[in-house]
Amino acid sequence: MSCQTPLEELAQGLTLSPPLQKGVDQRAAIQDLQSMLHALGFGSVLQWSKYGADGDYGAATTAAVKQFCQQNGFASTGEIVTPTIAQKLLQRYNALDELQQLNDDLQADKIAQCYYQGSSATVAVCALQTLLNEVGLGQVLQWEKYGADGDYGPATARALAQFAQQHSLQSDGSQLTVALAQRIIEILAPYYGPQWATTNVLASQAAQDLQLTVFTDTHFIGKKVVANKSFLPALNKINQYAHQNNVKVYVTSSFRPTTVVKGAIVKPATFSNHLVGHAIDMNLVYGPEATFCNSRVLAQAVLPPPVDAFIQAIRQDPGLRWGGDFRVRDVVHIDDNTYHQDKEQWLASYEAIQQQLLQGHFV
């Protein structure tokens, strides 16, 4: 049974008691709300550098909620988070990484290098697919069947060609152009706060004292993997097991500064290894038809052979844990047991990351 965060419960129309509103004693839920608003670019309104995620739904949080609502087309005083607001917050949050990815690649002049039919830059292609779905082209992409699978094939080309036609730009869809990338960003950026472009970027990747970095490898697709540097050996092993068993690891979540997780299978733990960049949530993709295995498939007793072999490799590795073996099963989760192995190190890492968040290095 899925156990959801307060914002996810609200988004599905469930009633919170007490409600998530100004002045209420809902510290954990308010901290999640504040962290999400900060990630969405509303840090200056929140006075994030002064207060961070303090769990107090006061004037600054009220102002941030109000501004988010205004930019997303509906009226609100900002004093209460309704189901409509929660739904929109989750929608924008879930597309944020991909919007930042496209913007980063645009600024780095990597559009021609990464975004073309047949590209092996799967993180970039996943970003493009997610954003095309976000601007209303999910049916052309066959989103419900494939999602963001990282394969720049005919469906992605058709969706991009249709987007170009809608906006009077020339393209057959086989190649994302700078003009098309700029137009996608122009459409979506106004839904976010003024700092949206920098809230999930390592601001000083050369700094040796930063805890987190970005991980990429051949058998990882889906969301960008932000991980603790000390988790990189584990990620390399996961990639090795995926390669050996001919599966792709479709990442849905890695490091996160908040317990809000879209579609969480179990409620995130207070001392979750995600909070220090030592865990991933994932689905798996296997076979010539790129068959997708989500949580419903991964929870089954009998798994497709390549998927089963991959999971067995994780299980047999003494440095890794698969969530399907936990007391409360979480069949999309892999970590290295950092918290239970060394609680003092977990706490030190958590404190360092929180300080670096406040300093604006990353979210």
Buried (B, 14 or more C-beta within 10 A) or exposed (E): EEEBBBBBBBBEEEEBEEBBBBEBEBEBBBBBBBBBBBBBBBBBBBBBEEBBBBBBBEEBBBBBBBBBBEBBEEEBEBBBBBBBBBBBBBBBBBBBBBBBBBBBBBEEEBBEEBBBBEBEBBBBBBBBBBBBBBBEBBEBBBBEEBBBBBBBEEBBBBBBBBBBEEBEBEBEBBBBBEEBBBBBBEBBBEBBBBBBBBBBBBEBEEEEEBBBBBBEBEBBBBBBBBBBEBBBEBBEBBBBBBBEBBBBBBBBBBBBBBBBBBBBBBBBBEBBBBBBBBBBBBBBBBBEEBBBBBBEBBBEEEBBEBBEBBBBBBEEBEEBBBBBEBEEBBBBBBBBBBBEEEEEEBEEBBEBBBEBBBEBBBB
